[in-house]
Amino acid sequence: QLSEDVERVSENPTDEREGEMKVHEDSSSVILADSELGTTAPSLRFSKTCLKNVFSVILLFIYLLLMAVAVFLVYQTISDFREKLKHPVMSVSYKEVSLYDAPGIAFYPGKAQLLSCKHHYYDHIPPLINPGQPGDIECTTRRINYTDPFTNQTMKYALVVQGPRDVKKKELVFLQFHLNETDQDFSAIDYLLFSSFEEFINSPEKAEFMKDCESSYSSWKFSGGFRTWVKMSLVKTKEEDGSETVEFKQETSVVNYIDQRTKLRSDQLFFVVFEWKDPFIQTVQDIITANPWNMIALLCGIFLALFKAADFAKLSVKWMIKIRKRHLKRSQQVMNHIS
């Protein structure tokens, strides 16, 4: 039997080698399969983690950009607010009234004489009956002398007349002056307007009142030989300290007077009409358009966005560190398993 076995082995040596090779191949295939499974699974996990990290970095940069934009908006908002504080906007509003405070009309006639003064309504001025002759003076007038506020030496004579009040009835004041002779080539009468004739009447120092008016208001002229229409409008200006100043704007139109007197005369006649342009009082004041509450609300919203962005960035960094540690731990475990 022993000799038969030896002969069988000697006759089939290849079969035994093939069996051993099969055993080695099976074991190597098992090892290769295990190694392939161990390498492919971490590679897939690594690719997903890498994508998540890249996505987190992109989000982090986006939020950093948003934070930079928010900081710029804060700076721009504060700069705009300071600029608006330095440059207020002029606001104009109109108030409609039916009656004005009667303005004061101060004339400086010089050598001229007041012939007539009447209040008319509805823009109706009847024709003159006796031009150049004294007529009715139906206006409230005051005569006053005071020193010139600019020189304090020259004595000035002023005739103060009460102006129109009723704007709905289109009240107007018509005045006629006469100048017999003049030393100048051009004849004209100066006048100025101030806001309240009643204040002038109630003032204990009328001379000082007129000096203040002449210092504050502008003066105009109307010429002889013409009929001058003066349409007044009132402008009130509110100052920063709360005080209020009043001034007049006027539109004038001049019409030639045709002297139909029979005798040729060398004297000059002056005709002037005062009326209100419209029933609106114009109020002008400076308004600061910058609203501090709007700026505070905007800044609160911007700072809230900054804190949210910073919080998200901090959480993103923590999450990336955590993912990195987990990935290193898994790769270490795989290396330990392989070893």
C-alpha positions as semicolon CSV with decimal commas, in nm:
position;residue;x (nm);y (nm);z (nm)
1;Q;0,000;0,000;0,000
2;L;0,279;0,235;0,076
3;S;0,440;0,165;-0,256
4;E;0,107;0,227;-0,429
5;D;0,064;0,560;-0,256
6;V;0,412;0,667;-0,347
7;E;0,352;0,568;-0,705
8;R;0,019;0,765;-0,706
9;V;0,190;1,072;-0,580
10;S;0,470;1,033;-0,823
11;E;0,226;0,985;-1,106
12;N;0,004;1,296;-1,017
13;P;0,228;1,567;-0,875
14;T;0,046;1,841;-1,067
15;D;-0,289;1,772;-0,901
16;E;-0,144;1,826;-0,558
17;R;0,021;2,150;-0,666
18;E;-0,303;2,267;-0,821
19;G;-0,486;2,201;-0,494
20;E;-0,234;2,400;-0,300
21;M;-0,254;2,683;-0,552
22;K;-0,634;2,681;-0,520
23;V;-0,608;2,712;-0,147
24;H;-0,364;3,002;-0,183
25;E;-0,584;3,172;-0,444
26;D;-0,893;3,139;-0,224
27;S;-0,717;3,292;0,071
28;S;-0,569;3,574;-0,140
29;S;-0,908;3,647;-0,296
30;V;-1,062;3,674;0,051
31;I;-0,785;3,909;0,159
32;L;-0,821;4,120;-0,157
33;A;-1,197;4,138;-0,118
34;D;-1,160;4,250;0,239
35;S;-0,903;4,511;0,141
36;E;-1,120;4,642;-0,143
37;L;-1,422;4,675;0,085
38;G;-1,212;4,858;0,340
39;T;-1,079;5,113;0,087
40;T;-1,389;5,191;-0,117
41;A;-1,616;5,270;0,178
42;P;-1,384;5,536;0,333
43;S;-1,325;5,692;-0,011
44;L;-1,698;5,745;-0,053
45;R;-1,722;5,889;0,295
46;F;-1,423;6,114;0,229
47;S;-1,579;6,255;-0,090
48;K;-1,904;6,342;0,088
49;T;-1,718;6,507;0,373
50;C;-1,506;6,703;0,129
51;L;-1,815;6,834;-0,049
52;K;-1,971;6,932;0,280
53;N;-1,653;7,114;0,382
54;V;-1,635;7,299;0,052
55;F;-2,000;7,397;0,080
56;S;-1,945;7,519;0,435
57;V;-1,644;7,727;0,329
58;I;-1,847;7,884;0,046
59;L;-2,128;7,969;0,289
60;L;-1,876;8,113;0,531
61;F;-1,733;8,343;0,263
62;I;-2,085;8,448;0,160
63;Y;-2,170;8,545;0,515
64;L;-1,840;8,727;0,554
65;L;-1,929;8,923;0,240
66;L;-2,271;9,003;0,383
67;M;-2,107;9,122;0,703
68;A;-1,879;9,352;0,504
69;V;-2,182;9,493;0,320
70;A;-2,361;9,546;0,653
71;V;-2,061;9,732;0,796
72;F;-2,051;9,953;0,487
73;L;-2,424;10,027;0,523
74;V;-2,372;10,127;0,886
75;Y;-2,095;10,367;0,787
76;Q;-2,298;10,510;0,499
77;T;-2,609;10,555;0,716
78;I;-2,419;10,743;0,984
79;S;-2,247;10,962;0,721
80;D;-2,581;11,046;0,553
81;F;-2,736;11,131;0,889
82;R;-2,453;11,370;0,976
83;E;-2,472;11,529;0,631
84;K;-2,847;11,586;0,663
85;L;-2,798;11,744;1,004
86;K;-2,555;11,993;0,851
87;H;-2,776;12,074;0,550
88;P;-3,146;12,107;0,641
89;V;-3,408;12,128;0,368
90;M;-3,620;12,438;0,321
91;S;-3,990;12,362;0,359
92;V;-4,260;12,593;0,219
93;S;-4,621;12,568;0,334
94;Y;-4,926;12,782;0,254
95;K;-5,203;12,883;0,492
96;E;-5,528;13,024;0,351
97;V;-5,691;13,312;0,538
98;S;-5,998;13,526;0,481
99;L;-5,864;13,834;0,662
100;Y;-5,510;13,960;0,691
101;D;-5,374;14,173;0,968
102;A;-5,387;14,521;0,818
103;P;-5,031;14,601;0,708
104;G;-4,873;14,939;0,759
105;I;-4,770;15,140;0,453
106;A;-4,514;15,408;0,536
107;F;-4,476;15,679;0,268
108;Y;-4,189;15,926;0,249
109;P;-4,352;16,193;0,031
110;G;-4,100;16,469;0,088
111;K;-4,261;16,782;-0,058
112;A;-4,553;16,583;-0,206
113;Q;-4,901;16,618;-0,056
114;L;-5,160;16,347;0,001
115;L;-5,476;16,448;-0,186
116;S;-5,706;16,148;-0,134
117;C;-5,709;15,798;0,009
118;K;-5,996;15,549;-0,019
119;H;-6,071;15,181;0,034
120;H;-6,240;15,009;-0,261
121;Y;-6,371;14,654;-0,305
122;Y;-6,392;14,398;-0,584
123;D;-6,114;14,571;-0,779
124;H;-6,347;14,855;-0,873
125;I;-6,184;15,198;-0,880
126;P;-6,420;15,472;-1,000
127;P;-6,280;15,742;-1,230
128;L;-6,128;16,049;-1,071
129;I;-6,360;16,351;-1,060
130;N;-6,112;16,624;-0,984
131;P;-5,760;16,489;-1,033
132;G;-5,497;16,708;-0,873
133;Q;-5,749;16,855;-0,626
134;P;-5,783;16,760;-0,257
135;G;-6,041;16,489;-0,202
136;D;-6,166;16,260;0,072
137;I;-5,916;16,088;0,299
138;E;-6,104;15,787;0,429
139;C;-5,797;15,590;0,538
140;T;-5,651;15,571;0,887
141;T;-5,327;15,769;0,875
142;R;-5,056;15,874;1,115
143;R;-4,773;16,123;1,067
144;I;-4,446;16,073;1,245
145;N;-4,095;16,218;1,251
146;Y;-3,791;16,015;1,352
147;T;-3,418;16,012;1,295
148;D;-3,262;15,807;1,019
149;P;-3,153;15,471;1,170
150;F;-2,847;15,455;0,944
151;T;-2,707;15,806;1,000
152;N;-2,872;15,910;1,333
153;Q;-2,849;16,271;1,215
154;T;-3,106;16,320;0,937
155;M;-3,466;16,374;1,040
156;K;-3,722;16,178;0,835
157;Y;-4,091;16,243;0,787
158;A;-4,322;15,944;0,728
159;L;-4,693;15,917;0,654
160;V;-4,820;15,580;0,777
161;V;-5,143;15,447;0,620
162;Q;-5,346;15,142;0,717
163;G;-5,343;14,882;0,439
164;P;-5,617;14,647;0,311
165;R;-5,747;14,351;0,518
166;D;-6,037;14,172;0,350
167;V;-5,889;13,947;0,086
168;K;-6,218;13,777;-0,004
169;K;-6,377;14,106;-0,108
170;K;-6,054;14,204;-0,284
171;E;-6,015;14,512;-0,070
172;L;-5,766;14,766;-0,201
173;V;-5,637;15,108;-0,100
174;F;-5,611;15,382;-0,361
175;L;-5,399;15,691;-0,289
176;Q;-5,333;16,010;-0,481
177;F;-5,041;16,243;-0,421
178;H;-4,956;16,582;-0,564
179;L;-4,614;16,739;-0,605
180;N;-4,605;17,099;-0,716
181;E;-4,237;17,132;-0,790
182;T;-3,927;16,918;-0,767
183;D;-3,554;16,977;-0,786
184;Q;-3,487;16,635;-0,939
185;D;-3,507;16,512;-1,295
186;F;-3,715;16,213;-1,189
187;S;-3,995;16,235;-0,935
188;A;-4,077;15,937;-0,717
189;I;-4,206;15,862;-0,368
190;D;-4,045;15,603;-0,142
191;Y;-4,252;15,362;0,066
192;L;-4,207;15,051;0,277
193;L;-4,443;14,785;0,406
194;F;-4,447;14,638;0,757
195;S;-4,656;14,353;0,890
196;S;-4,901;14,513;1,136
197;F;-5,048;14,863;1,148
198;E;-5,208;14,779;1,484
199;E;-4,868;14,712;1,640
200;F;-4,757;15,054;1,522
201;I;-5,065;15,220;1,677
202;N;-5,020;15,037;2,009
203;S;-4,647;15,096;2,024
204;P;-4,549;15,348;2,297
205;E;-4,235;15,447;2,106
206;K;-4,352;15,493;1,750
207;A;-4,029;15,658;1,641
208;E;-3,825;15,358;1,757
209;F;-4,081;15,128;1,596
210;M;-4,034;15,302;1,261
211;K;-3,656;15,293;1,295
212;D;-3,672;14,916;1,350
213;C;-3,904;14,874;1,051
214;E;-3,676;15,072;0,824
215;S;-3,381;14,863;0,941
216;S;-3,566;14,535;0,881
217;Y;-3,779;14,590;0,569
218;S;-3,691;14,691;0,215
219;S;-3,818;15,013;0,059
220;W;-3,960;15,066;-0,292
221;K;-4,061;15,358;-0,513
222;F;-4,350;15,455;-0,735
223;S;-4,318;15,726;-0,999
224;G;-4,520;16,032;-1,084
225;G;-4,739;16,044;-1,393
226;F;-4,833;15,676;-1,364
227;R;-5,083;15,456;-1,185
228;T;-4,891;15,185;-1,001
229;W;-5,059;14,860;-0,887
230;V;-4,887;14,684;-0,599
231;K;-4,996;14,327;-0,526
232;M;-4,863;14,209;-0,192
233;S;-4,796;13,860;-0,058
234;L;-4,685;13,775;0,294
235;V;-4,392;13,543;0,373
236;K;-4,321;13,422;0,725
237;T;-3,985;13,264;0,800
238;K;-3,928;13,052;1,111
239;E;-3,573;13,071;1,241
240;E;-3,380;12,795;1,419
241;D;-3,424;12,965;1,759
242;G;-3,805;12,961;1,720
243;S;-3,843;13,327;1,628
244;E;-4,048;13,433;1,327
245;T;-3,967;13,705;1,075
246;V;-4,213;13,856;0,829
247;E;-4,145;14,006;0,491
248;F;-4,345;14,114;0,189
249;K;-4,313;14,009;-0,169
250;Q;-4,479;14,230;-0,424
251;E;-4,566;14,239;-0,789
252;T;-4,600;14,582;-0,948
253;S;-4,755;14,689;-1,274
254;V;-4,739;15,044;-1,405
255;V;-4,996;15,211;-1,632
256;N;-4,949;15,552;-1,786
257;Y;-5,184;15,820;-1,654
258;I;-5,341;16,036;-1,926
259;D;-5,373;16,385;-1,785
260;Q;-5,698;16,528;-1,922
261;R;-5,687;16,854;-1,730
262;T;-5,760;17,157;-1,946
263;K;-5,459;17,365;-1,848
264;L;-5,106;17,248;-1,905
265;R;-4,949;17,211;-1,563
266;S;-4,597;17,147;-1,444
267;D;-4,697;16,964;-1,126
268;Q;-4,677;16,586;-1,084
269;L;-4,957;16,350;-0,983
270;F;-4,888;16,014;-0,816
271;F;-5,138;15,727;-0,809
272;V;-5,078;15,401;-0,628
273;V;-5,300;15,100;-0,547
274;F;-5,225;14,842;-0,277
275;E;-5,402;14,504;-0,273
276;W;-5,336;14,146;-0,171
277;K;-5,224;13,905;-0,437
278;D;-5,396;13,595;-0,291
279;P;-5,533;13,469;0,043
280;F;-5,233;13,244;0,113
281;I;-4,967;13,319;0,373
282;Q;-4,641;13,153;0,281
283;T;-4,447;12,997;0,569
284;V;-4,083;12,902;0,520
285;Q;-3,885;12,693;0,766
286;D;-3,584;12,465;0,766
287;I;-3,657;12,096;0,821
288;I;-3,401;11,828;0,899
289;T;-3,502;11,529;0,687
290;A;-3,286;11,288;0,885
291;N;-3,506;11,096;1,129
292;P;-3,303;10,957;1,420
293;W;-3,558;10,682;1,491
294;N;-3,537;10,550;1,137
295;M;-3,158;10,546;1,160
296;I;-3,169;10,364;1,497
297;A;-3,408;10,103;1,356
298;L;-3,187;10,052;1,051
299;L;-2,875;10,017;1,265
300;C;-3,049;9,767;1,493
301;G;-3,146;9,556;1,192
302;I;-2,793;9,572;1,053
303;F;-2,633;9,479;1,385
304;L;-2,881;9,194;1,428
305;A;-2,781;9,061;1,086
306;L;-2,415;9,094;1,185
307;F;-2,465;8,895;1,504
308;K;-2,662;8,628;1,317
309;A;-2,391;8,605;1,053
310;A;-2,117;8,583;1,317
311;D;-2,312;8,313;1,502
312;F;-2,358;8,114;1,184
313;A;-1,990;8,151;1,097
314;K;-1,890;8,028;1,444
315;L;-2,122;7,726;1,418
316;S;-1,991;7,651;1,068
317;V;-1,630;7,655;1,191
318;K;-1,718;7,427;1,485
319;W;-1,900;7,188;1,252
320;M;-1,604;7,178;1,011
321;I;-1,363;7,104;1,299
322;K;-1,595;6,832;1,426
323;I;-1,621;6,673;1,081
324;R;-1,244;6,687;1,041
325;K;-1,186;6,517;1,374
326;R;-1,444;6,249;1,290
327;H;-1,278;6,187;0,954
328;L;-0,934;6,156;1,115
329;K;-1,075;5,915;1,375
330;R;-1,233;5,693;1,107
331;S;-0,917;5,689;0,897
332;Q;-0,719;5,591;1,207
333;Q;-0,961;5,310;1,280
334;V;-0,932;5,180;0,923
335;M;-0,553;5,189;0,943
336;N;-0,563;5,000;1,271
337;H;-0,795;4,740;1,119
338;I;-0,572;4,694;0,817
339;S;-0,264;4,661;1,033
